[in-house]
Amino acid sequence: MSDLIEFLRIALPEYWQGLWITLKIATVGLSIGAIIGLPIAIMRVYGRGFLRRLAIVYTEVFRGVPLLVLLFVVYYGLPDFNITLPAMTAAYIALGINSGAYQAEYFRGALQAVGEGQMLAARSIGMGRFKSIYYVILPQALRLALPSWSNEAISIVKYTAVVFVIAVPDMMTKAKQISSKYYNPIEAYLTVAVFYIAIVGVMTIVMSIIEKKFKIPGMDIEKEHR
């Protein structure tokens, strides 16, 4: 027991540093994903011709490419085109692109869950197509998307663990370094597992509260699980 306490005394400052990096990557990646995913979803539902096909290609391609492969392409592949990115930037971009494809599908499902009568009603009072989407459809769709979107917000925290392969100093990297330095892999990786469980638990509670606050009575859509 004393050995464990001594280990935690030495290791916890390192894990706290890694926790900050993990949360930063998850937040930025999720934000980039939302910025990409929402327009892509609108293009798939309301777009025509080239725009709709482009949105379909994006979602199908980047949902099909494993995140680790995408991370390697961004970090190790782009230098072949004279584009060299810092490890943190590569992590942001890879996670953002991957998350954007999944978020696009969550938003698409929510947009389609809003009845067609909403669009017809908005157009019948003289609103243009864009204004109808922006002022009538989106406010409802974003609230409907919360249950599915919360899954993505929670999942992306766990997906950040892959960035250790490009030496981003997140929690997983810290665990690997501590394991190598003190020759205690069980304690090192169990500790980081507890950190991930705690983060996911807190986020689950917070997202559940937000979902209940913004829930639209009578317009529930089933949660999707990745």
TAGI-V344022 format. One line per field, one symbol per residue. ss: DSSP state (h for helix, s for strand, l for the rest). Layout:
# TAGI-V344022
ss=???
This chain:
# TAGI-V344022
ss=lhhhhhhhhhhhhhhhhhhhhhhhhhhhhhhhhhhhhhhhhhhhhhllhhhhhhhhhhhhhhhhllhhhhhhhhhhhhhhhlllllhhhhhhhhhhhhhhhhhhhhhhhhhhhllhhhhhhhhhllllhhhhhhhhhhhhhhhhhhhhhhhhhhhhhhhhhhhhhhllllhhhhhhhhhhhhllhhhhhhhhhhhhhhhhhhhhhhhhhhhhhhllllllllllll
